[in-house]
Amino acid sequence: MDPFDAGAGGILRQPKAVWATAGASVVAFMGIGLVDPILPSIAKGLDASAGQVSLLFTSYFLITALAMLVTGFVSSRIGGRKTLLLGLAFVVVFAGLAGTSDTVGQLVGYRAGWGLGNALFVSTALAVIVGAAAGGSAAAILLYESALGLGMACGPLLGALLGDASWRYPFFGTAFLMAIGFLCISVFLKEQPKPARKTSLLDPIRALGHGGLASAAVSAFFYNYTFFTVLAFTPFVLNMTPYKSGAVFFAWGVLLAVFSVLVAPRMQKRFGSLKVLGGSLVLLAADVLVLGYGNHTAAVVCTILSGAFIGVNNTVYTELALGVSDAPRPVASAGYNFVRWFAAAAAPYFAPKIEEWTDVHIPFAVAAVTAVLGAVVVVVRRRALTHEAEELEPVHATEDSVAVFAD
């Protein structure tokens, strides 16, 4: 069945509960890149250094990493609807408080609370959409993928549009939109059956005892350091107005979405997952080096181009992570993300520090090295990953890639 078919079960004929959850998912994913174009404005407004402001990412993703051990535990006990509403409530409160911050310390703390709420919401949203969708999961998954891509692309754009007037407005805007999402889900989404088996807090850690899953997680850790060096540190290097920076990262997000959803699966089918992943990581390393050592125009072009490599990597990594382990997919996803999100927390902290200790080029050299290390892990541990890479079914790949990125 064509998921775009306007008939029953098509993407355009979904229940209101699905549209409500998908709409809130767009805003949730927007929150990841929302602060990108306004980082310099926040630093100026709060009289803070680049390193201090970059902690907005560190606190957000550190809490997100730790929350991976909690989200399954919570949702398997209180149900998907209540978990979504709890996550949305956290985001509304802490995003709103972030806009009232008088110091960078307050803002970093509120951003951490926001990260907890986002983790609870996003890690549950896909399962809820699939469970509430009409006509099977294909249209629901496509709708969720579209929400992911739209959110990643539009987050920087919204941050730029609202942040041009004041760095505080994007935070208030997010709180307002998520409050609407809270109301829509409260009205349109009914509680769904709870999982038959309750998830333990230690289940994701135990899942990492599998060599293939651990290898995917370690490689993704190195890759994520590169990813979030680009996302969190590049705005200071570009040193552009919020509008221009927002346009750059909007183009970056569009490439990320297109290559993740449309290009990566075709490349995998033709060349195989491990070859695609290794090649993309090496190309990302080269791109980041040019970004760091080229002129301003080269930095802009390479920032946008990195979205293509990041989109491919996100898809392949998540498929490897879930397909290689015999653990239940939510548990394997949580263990994998528990490891990789620590790098997302580390990169925004260390990149400005490395610049202080050396110069503006070295953080990108380090990021290039970590991308290569990710490729080395894939090559060295290819036997542990080959079975999954060869036998992964395309439909499952699509579903898993969305699930793991969301988690």
Summary of the structure (lengths in Angstrom):
residues: 407
radius of gyration: 19.7
end to end distance: 27.8
largest distance: 60.2
contacts: 1632
relative contact order: 0.15
helix: 82%
strand: 0%
